[in-house]
């Protein structure tokens, strides 16, 4: 019998229970796959606790997780692009990756190129696709741009730093400890700022001779949003893609955006950037190339058996983890 981390009542890490979870035959348009590696994202903790961000959480009992790599073991009617034995990956819902096996819609599934390690892709896929649209579409980073990356030593922040450096950007990154500052620096962050010791907006003004940053990738939310707006240049972009400190206070279009210099603020979400199959394939293709070219390192610092997902979530929510976490079924 297939086993999964099943949630019967939303709550803390202990809400997940390792137990039997039946998987039916794949429906038309679906494939059945056996996971070989499962990615862990901070958004998983939102879903476990009942916060439907960035995607809705189905009613309990439910299995969370939206990132996985595996082997196709069954094919539903109408599926022509995949065959049993194919190595595949996905990084968007429907939820259900915290399971040894599952069914998944073929139109959202990706072929895993030969030569790419399964754990690497599980650690990078969703975060890497997010970094792709943030750096290439939400604001197209150009050589010489100064950018701000919040939580620069987290799984997402390290990827943004690595890729932005390859694009020729100057990076100011915020972190919570000196240890994390060194991790961000090693990933390409030119100016890591420990938030409790230095004001990041002042640092940006210093680095840019008063001009400000082209874009700030805002992942913290309530604690930092206003200073993120303060650090932008005229017509700069605030890409508010996360809120680990809580949802930010409302933004006043006139006072917060107009007064500061015709700023732009957006709440980008991956489901909109990869809604079309062509965009999903383009995003994944660029990401897989960046991995193959050695631009991106998965920074897998934590690896847990899938049955120990409770421990993985406890560690992530402690705020002390560095880099990526993967679960192994």
VOPAGU-2260 file (C-alpha; in pm, 1 decimal, decimal comma):
REM VOPAGU-2260
SITE   aa  ch    i         X         Y         Z
SITE  UNK   A    0       0,0       0,0       0,0
SITE  UNK   A    1     118,8     350,7     -84,1
SITE  UNK   A    2     211,3     565,2     215,7
SITE  UNK   A    3     192,8     942,6     252,5
SITE  UNK   A    4     204,4    1226,1     502,8
SITE  UNK   A    5    -169,4    1264,3     558,4
SITE  UNK   A    6    -323,5    1567,8     731,0
SITE  UNK   A    7    -658,7    1507,5     897,2
SITE  UNK   A    8    -669,8    1841,8    1077,9
SITE  UNK   A    9    -469,4    2145,3     968,0
SITE  UNK   A   10    -209,7    2267,5    1215,1
SITE  UNK   A   11     156,3    2243,0    1313,4
SITE  UNK   A   12     416,7    1996,1    1186,1
SITE  UNK   A   13     264,5    1716,7    1397,3
SITE  UNK   A   14     -54,5    1744,2    1190,4
SITE  UNK   A   15     118,4    1523,1     932,4
SITE  UNK   A   16      78,9    1150,3     990,2
SITE  UNK   A   17     267,7     878,0     803,3
SITE  UNK   A   18      -5,4     633,7     698,5
SITE  UNK   A   19    -166,6     446,1     411,1
SITE  UNK   A   20    -301,3     662,6     129,3
SITE  UNK   A   21    -470,8     484,2    -161,2
SITE  UNK   A   22    -388,5     590,9    -516,3
SITE  UNK   A   23    -651,3     497,3    -779,4
SITE  UNK   A   24    -580,5     421,0   -1143,3
SITE  UNK   A   25    -488,4     740,9   -1328,4
SITE  UNK   A   26    -786,8     928,5   -1471,3
SITE  UNK   A   27    -794,6    1044,8   -1834,6
SITE  UNK   A   28    -517,5    1298,5   -1886,5
SITE  UNK   A   29    -320,4    1181,0   -1582,0
SITE  UNK   A   30     -12,3     970,4   -1521,4
SITE  UNK   A   31      74,9     771,8   -1213,3
SITE  UNK   A   32     426,9     822,1   -1086,4
SITE  UNK   A   33     651,0     685,2    -815,3
SITE  UNK   A   34     846,8     960,8    -643,6
SITE  UNK   A   35    1224,7     939,8    -619,5
SITE  UNK   A   36    1270,0    1283,3    -456,4
SITE  UNK   A   37    1032,2    1544,8    -317,2
SITE  UNK   A   38    1104,5    1915,5    -284,8
SITE  UNK   A   39    1021,3    2107,9      32,8
SITE  UNK   A   40     908,1    2470,3      12,2
SITE  UNK   A   41     820,8    2721,1     282,9
SITE  UNK   A   42     475,5    2744,8     123,5
SITE  UNK   A   43     422,1    2383,2     233,9
SITE  UNK   A   44     409,5    2509,6     592,1
SITE  UNK   A   45     138,9    2758,0     491,7
SITE  UNK   A   46     -67,4    2479,1     337,9
SITE  UNK   A   47     -19,8    2250,7     637,7
SITE  UNK   A   48    -150,5    2526,0     863,1
SITE  UNK   A   49    -448,3    2609,9     645,2
SITE  UNK   A   50    -320,2    2920,1     465,9
SITE  UNK   A   51    -428,3    2888,7     102,9
SITE  UNK   A   52    -125,6    3066,4     -38,4
SITE  UNK   A   53     -25,5    3063,5    -312,3
SITE  UNK   A   54    -271,7    2786,3    -391,5
SITE  UNK   A   55    -593,0    2661,5    -228,5
SITE  UNK   A   56    -570,1    2364,6       5,9
SITE  UNK   A   57    -826,4    2085,5     -56,6
SITE  UNK   A   58   -1042,8    1970,7     235,2
SITE  UNK   A   59    -894,2    1726,8     486,4
SITE  UNK   A   60    -780,5    1456,9     474,8
SITE  UNK   A   61    -518,4    1598,6     243,3
SITE  UNK   A   62    -159,5    1539,1     132,8
SITE  UNK   A   63      39,1    1858,0      74,2
SITE  UNK   A   64     346,5    1930,0    -139,1
SITE  UNK   A   65     366,6    2052,4    -496,5
SITE  UNK   A   66     717,0    1962,2    -612,9
SITE  UNK   A   67     847,7    1619,4    -701,5
SITE  UNK   A   68    1055,8    1402,3    -930,4
SITE  UNK   A   69     976,4    1044,2   -1018,3
SITE  UNK   A   70     921,7     762,2   -1263,5
SITE  UNK   A   71     601,1     715,9   -1462,4
SITE  UNK   A   72     433,7     386,6   -1364,4
SITE  UNK   A   73      92,6     423,0   -1527,4
SITE  UNK   A   74     -78,8     613,8   -1807,6
SITE  UNK   A   75    -438,2     744,2   -1819,8
SITE  UNK   A   76    -649,4     759,3   -2132,9
SITE  UNK   A   77    -554,8    1031,6   -2377,4
SITE  UNK   A   78    -196,0    1075,5   -2258,9
SITE  UNK   A   79      43,4    1059,3   -2553,1
SITE  UNK   A   80     350,5    1257,9   -2444,9
SITE  UNK   A   81     460,6    1026,9   -2163,2
SITE  UNK   A   82     528,0     654,7   -2130,7
SITE  UNK   A   83     590,6     415,0   -1844,3
SITE  UNK   A   84     951,1     442,0   -1730,1
SITE  UNK   A   85     992,1     810,1   -1820,3
SITE  UNK   A   86    1176,5    1027,8   -1569,2
SITE  UNK   A   87     953,5    1324,5   -1493,7
SITE  UNK   A   88     927,3    1628,1   -1268,9
SITE  UNK   A   89     672,5    1887,6   -1161,4
SITE  UNK   A   90     674,7    2203,3    -952,8
SITE  UNK   A   91     315,0    2326,8    -939,4
SITE  UNK   A   92     -12,7    2188,0    -796,2
SITE  UNK   A   93    -230,3    1992,0    -759,8
SITE  UNK   A   94     -95,7    1923,6    -412,1
SITE  UNK   A   95       9,1    1572,3    -315,3
SITE  UNK   A   96     385,9    1527,7    -346,5
SITE  UNK   A   97     435,8    1414,0      16,4
SITE  UNK   A   98     349,1    1062,7     -94,8
SITE  UNK   A   99     539,4     762,4    -223,6
SITE  UNK   A  100     316,2     752,7    -532,8
SITE  UNK   A  101      50,8     976,5    -682,2
SITE  UNK   A  102    -144,5    1068,5    -994,9
SITE  UNK   A  103     -60,8    1395,6   -1169,6
SITE  UNK   A  104    -200,3    1579,7   -1475,4
SITE  UNK   A  105      12,7    1520,1   -1783,3
SITE  UNK   A  106     -34,5    1873,9   -1913,6
SITE  UNK   A  107     160,2    2010,5   -1614,8
SITE  UNK   A  108     429,2    1740,9   -1611,0
SITE  UNK   A  109     781,5    1785,0   -1747,6
SITE  UNK   A  110    1027,7    1539,3   -1896,3
SITE  UNK   A  111    1348,1    1528,8   -1693,2
SITE  UNK   A  112    1649,9    1566,3   -1926,3
SITE  UNK   A  113    1915,8    1296,4   -1921,7
SITE  UNK   A  114    2208,2    1381,9   -1699,5
SITE  UNK   A  115    2018,0    1590,6   -1445,6
SITE  UNK   A  116    2021,7    1454,0   -1092,3
SITE  UNK   A  117    1677,9    1386,4    -944,9
SITE  UNK   A  118    1752,7    1536,9    -601,8
SITE  UNK   A  119    1894,4    1849,1    -766,4
SITE  UNK   A  120    1579,4    1901,9    -970,4
SITE  UNK   A  121    1352,5    1831,5    -671,9
SITE  UNK   A  122    1539,3    2099,1    -476,2
SITE  UNK   A  123    1544,0    2352,8    -758,7
SITE  UNK   A  124    1240,7    2313,4    -983,1
SITE  UNK   A  125     972,4    2529,2    -821,5
SITE  UNK   A  126    1218,9    2778,1    -675,8
SITE  UNK   A  127    1414,2    2784,4   -1001,5
SITE  UNK   A  128    1103,2    2847,2   -1211,3
SITE  UNK   A  129    1009,9    3123,2    -966,8
SITE  UNK   A  130    1357,0    3277,5   -1000,9
SITE  UNK   A  131    1324,7    3256,8   -1379,4
SITE  UNK   A  132    1007,6    3462,3   -1400,7
SITE  UNK   A  133    1121,7    3706,7   -1132,6
SITE  UNK   A  134    1453,4    3775,5   -1305,7
SITE  UNK   A  135    1339,8    3750,5   -1668,1
SITE  UNK   A  136     977,5    3861,5   -1674,2
SITE  UNK   A  137     852,6    4040,1   -1360,1
SITE  UNK   A  138    1156,4    4264,8   -1400,2
SITE  UNK   A  139    1408,6    4178,3   -1669,4
SITE  UNK   A  140    1741,7    4215,5   -1493,1
SITE  UNK   A  141    2010,9    4382,8   -1702,8
SITE  UNK   A  142    2389,1    4392,2   -1657,0
SITE  UNK   A  143    2475,3    4670,4   -1415,0
SITE  UNK   A  144    2139,2    4673,9   -1234,6
SITE  UNK   A  145    2146,4    4687,0    -856,7
SITE  UNK   A  146    1887,9    4452,5    -709,4
SITE  UNK   A  147    1776,0    4361,3    -357,7
SITE  UNK   A  148    1715,7    4000,0    -257,0
SITE  UNK   A  149    1548,5    3942,4      77,7
SITE  UNK   A  150    1617,7    3620,0     269,1
SITE  UNK   A  151    1924,4    3585,2      49,8
SITE  UNK   A  152    2050,0    3271,7     228,3
SITE  UNK   A  153    1722,8    3081,5     202,5
SITE  UNK   A  154    1652,6    2820,5     -61,5
SITE  UNK   A  155    1491,2    3080,1    -288,2
SITE  UNK   A  156    1735,3    3359,2    -211,9
SITE  UNK   A  157    2043,9    3154,0    -293,7
SITE  UNK   A  158    1903,5    3069,5    -635,9
SITE  UNK   A  159    1816,8    3432,9    -707,0
SITE  UNK   A  160    2167,9    3541,2    -608,0
SITE  UNK   A  161    2339,5    3280,9    -825,6
SITE  UNK   A  162    2130,3    3353,0   -1134,0
SITE  UNK   A  163    2131,4    3732,4   -1090,4
SITE  UNK   A  164    2510,4    3731,8   -1062,3
SITE  UNK   A  165    2530,6    3541,3   -1390,7
SITE  UNK   A  166    2310,2    3811,0   -1545,9
SITE  UNK   A  167    2556,2    4081,4   -1437,2
SITE  UNK   A  168    2358,3    4237,5   -1153,3
SITE  UNK   A  169    2497,7    4391,6    -834,6
SITE  UNK   A  170    2317,8    4223,4    -544,0
SITE  UNK   A  171    2230,6    4358,7    -200,9
SITE  UNK   A  172    2091,3    4073,7       7,2
SITE  UNK   A  173    1929,3    4070,7     349,3
SITE  UNK   A  174    1986,7    3790,4     600,4
SITE  UNK   A  175    1922,1    3725,4     968,8
SITE  UNK   A  176    2266,6    3612,4    1091,4
SITE  UNK   A  177    2635,6    3657,7    1008,2
SITE  UNK   A  178    2652,7    3290,1     916,7
SITE  UNK   A  179    2378,5    3340,5     660,1
SITE  UNK   A  180    2560,0    3647,6     530,5
SITE  UNK   A  181    2856,9    3428,9     439,9
SITE  UNK   A  182    2629,2    3177,2     267,3
SITE  UNK   A  183    2471,1    3456,1      61,8
SITE  UNK   A  184    2813,7    3596,0     -26,9
SITE  UNK   A  185    2928,2    3253,5    -146,5
SITE  UNK   A  186    2621,8    3239,9    -374,9
SITE  UNK   A  187    2712,7    3569,6    -542,0
SITE  UNK   A  188    2558,5    3834,2    -316,8
SITE  UNK   A  189    2793,9    4132,0    -328,6
SITE  UNK   A  190    2658,5    4310,5     -20,2
SITE  UNK   A  191    2496,8    4082,5     240,5
SITE  UNK   A  192    2321,9    4283,3     512,2
SITE  UNK   A  193    2232,7    4139,5     853,6
SITE  UNK   A  194    1897,7    4308,6     914,3
SITE  UNK   A  195    1944,0    4341,0    1291,8
SITE  UNK   A  196    2279,7    4515,4    1246,9
SITE  UNK   A  197    2235,1    4740,6     943,0
SITE  UNK   A  198    1954,8    4909,7     749,5
SITE  UNK   A  199    1936,8    4753,7     404,8
SITE  UNK   A  200    1775,3    5060,8     243,6
SITE  UNK   A  201    2064,6    5276,7     362,0
SITE  UNK   A  202    2306,8    5019,4     221,8
SITE  UNK   A  203    2134,4    5029,3    -115,8
SITE  UNK   A  204    2156,4    5408,7    -128,3
SITE  UNK   A  205    2526,4    5385,9     -38,9
SITE  UNK   A  206    2599,6    5124,8    -305,8
SITE  UNK   A  207    2409,7    5314,8    -576,2
SITE  UNK   A  208    2531,6    5664,4    -485,3
SITE  UNK   A  209    2179,8    5758,4    -380,7
SITE  UNK   A  210    1998,6    5635,6    -690,8
SITE  UNK   A  211    1832,6    5323,7    -546,1
SITE  UNK   A  212    1775,4    4970,4    -668,7
SITE  UNK   A  213    1607,6    4873,2    -993,7
SITE  UNK   A  214    1406,1    4597,9    -826,3
SITE  UNK   A  215    1356,9    4448,3    -482,8
SITE  UNK   A  216    1252,4    4086,5    -452,5
SITE  UNK   A  217    1037,7    4110,4    -141,9
SITE  UNK   A  218     994,3    3778,3      37,3
SITE  UNK   A  219     955,5    3891,9     398,7
SITE  UNK   A  220     643,9    4106,1     388,6
SITE  UNK   A  221     517,7    4297,3     691,0
SITE  UNK   A  222     855,8    4361,4     853,9
SITE  UNK   A  223    1031,4    4497,5     544,4
SITE  UNK   A  224     789,4    4616,1     274,4
SITE  UNK   A  225     799,6    4987,6     353,6
SITE  UNK   A  226    1180,8    4996,2     361,6
SITE  UNK   A  227    1182,8    4792,1      42,7
SITE  UNK   A  228     987,4    5071,3    -124,2
SITE  UNK   A  229    1230,3    5324,3      26,0
SITE  UNK   A  230    1529,6    5155,4    -138,5
SITE  UNK   A  231    1397,7    5171,7    -497,2
SITE  UNK   A  232    1508,1    5411,8    -767,5
SITE  UNK   A  233    1257,8    5620,5    -963,7
SITE  UNK   A  234    1010,1    5387,4   -1136,8
SITE  UNK   A  235    1163,3    5090,9    -956,1
SITE  UNK   A  236     982,0    4761,1    -912,2
SITE  UNK   A  237     885,7    4584,5    -590,1
SITE  UNK   A  238     814,5    4218,3    -665,1
SITE  UNK   A  239     637,0    4106,8    -346,3
SITE  UNK   A  240     637,1    3730,9    -393,8
SITE  UNK   A  241     638,5    3615,6     -29,2
SITE  UNK   A  242     550,9    3721,3     325,5
SITE  UNK   A  243     721,6    3503,6     585,6
SITE  UNK   A  244     677,1    3774,5     853,9
SITE  UNK   A  245     307,4    3808,9     776,2
SITE  UNK   A  246     101,5    3996,2     516,9
SITE  UNK   A  247     220,4    4357,5     480,9
SITE  UNK   A  248       8,1    4655,8     568,8
SITE  UNK   A  249    -196,3    4805,1     283,0
SITE  UNK   A  250      -4,4    5016,8      32,3
SITE  UNK   A  251    -125,1    5369,6     -40,5
SITE  UNK   A  252     -97,3    5425,9    -415,0
SITE  UNK   A  253     -47,7    5800,3    -378,7
SITE  UNK   A  254     173,2    5815,9     -70,2
SITE  UNK   A  255     366,0    5490,3     -93,5
SITE  UNK   A  256     408,8    5462,0    -469,2
SITE  UNK   A  257     357,9    5807,3    -618,3
SITE  UNK   A  258     545,7    6007,3    -355,6
SITE  UNK   A  259     844,9    5772,9    -362,7
SITE  UNK   A  260     894,9    5808,9    -737,4
SITE  UNK   A  261     627,3    5644,4    -956,2
SITE  UNK   A  262     707,9    5302,0    -817,5
SITE  UNK   A  263     558,7    4974,4    -934,5
SITE  UNK   A  264     448,8    4697,3    -699,9
SITE  UNK   A  265     329,3    4355,4    -805,6
SITE  UNK   A  266     235,4    4028,7    -640,6
SITE  UNK   A  267     375,5    3777,4    -891,9
SITE  UNK   A  268     272,6    3412,9    -862,3
SITE  UNK   A  269     409,4    3117,3   -1052,9
SITE  UNK   A  270      70,1    2978,4   -1152,8
SITE  UNK   A  271      10,1    3281,7   -1372,4
SITE  UNK   A  272     354,5    3280,9   -1531,3
SITE  UNK   A  273     333,2    2913,3   -1631,0
SITE  UNK   A  274     -41,4    2893,6   -1698,3
SITE  UNK   A  275      22,2    2831,1   -2067,7
SITE  UNK   A  276     198,5    2507,9   -2160,6
SITE  UNK   A  277     441,4    2699,0   -2383,2
SITE  UNK   A  278     546,8    2922,6   -2091,5
SITE  UNK   A  279     587,6    2622,8   -1859,6
SITE  UNK   A  280     812,9    2448,9   -2111,6
SITE  UNK   A  281    1014,8    2765,0   -2182,5
SITE  UNK   A  282    1066,8    2832,3   -1812,0
SITE  UNK   A  283    1172,0    2472,4   -1741,8
SITE  UNK   A  284    1398,5    2461,7   -2047,5
SITE  UNK   A  285    1587,9    2774,3   -1936,7
SITE  UNK   A  286    1610,4    2640,9   -1581,8
SITE  UNK   A  287    1738,4    2299,3   -1686,7
SITE  UNK   A  288    2001,9    2471,4   -1903,4
SITE  UNK   A  289    2112,4    2690,1   -1611,6
SITE  UNK   A  290    2148,5    2379,3   -1395,4
SITE  UNK   A  291    2339,2    2194,9   -1668,0
SITE  UNK   A  292    2567,3    2495,3   -1726,8
SITE  UNK   A  293    2659,1    2503,4   -1358,3
SITE  UNK   A  294    2502,2    2845,7   -1294,6
SITE  UNK   A  295    2277,2    2707,3   -1022,2
SITE  UNK   A  296    2379,6    2491,3    -727,7
SITE  UNK   A  297    2092,2    2324,2    -541,3
SITE  UNK   A  298    2253,4    2384,4    -199,0
SITE  UNK   A  299    2091,3    2069,7     -59,5
SITE  UNK   A  300    2191,4    2094,4     303,9
SITE  UNK   A  301    1911,4    1884,8     451,2
SITE  UNK   A  302    1783,4    1546,7     339,9
SITE  UNK   A  303    1512,4    1357,8     528,8
SITE  UNK   A  304    1322,2    1035,7     462,7
SITE  UNK   A  305     969,4    1124,3     352,4
SITE  UNK   A  306     838,1     956,7     667,8
SITE  UNK   A  307    1030,7    1220,5     869,9
SITE  UNK   A  308     864,0    1521,5     706,3
SITE  UNK   A  309     754,7    1644,2    1050,8
SITE  UNK   A  310    1120,4    1694,5    1145,3
SITE  UNK   A  311    1187,6    1872,1     815,2
SITE  UNK   A  312     904,3    2120,0     874,4
SITE  UNK   A  313    1011,3    2179,2    1233,1
SITE  UNK   A  314    1361,5    2265,4    1115,4
SITE  UNK   A  315    1242,6    2499,9     840,5
SITE  UNK   A  316    1010,3    2690,2    1071,9
SITE  UNK   A  317    1292,3    2738,8    1322,7
SITE  UNK   A  318    1447,4    2990,5    1082,9
SITE  UNK   A  319    1789,8    2830,9    1123,9
SITE  UNK   A  320    1811,6    2630,4     801,8
SITE  UNK   A  321    2044,4    2724,0     516,0
SITE  UNK   A  322    1972,7    2621,8     158,1
SITE  UNK   A  323    1738,3    2351,6      32,3
SITE  UNK   A  324    1563,8    2055,6     191,7
SITE  UNK   A  325    1453,9    1740,6       9,6
SITE  UNK   A  326    1252,0    1438,6     117,0
SITE  UNK   A  327    1340,0    1089,7      -4,9
SITE  UNK   A  328    1050,4     837,5     -30,6
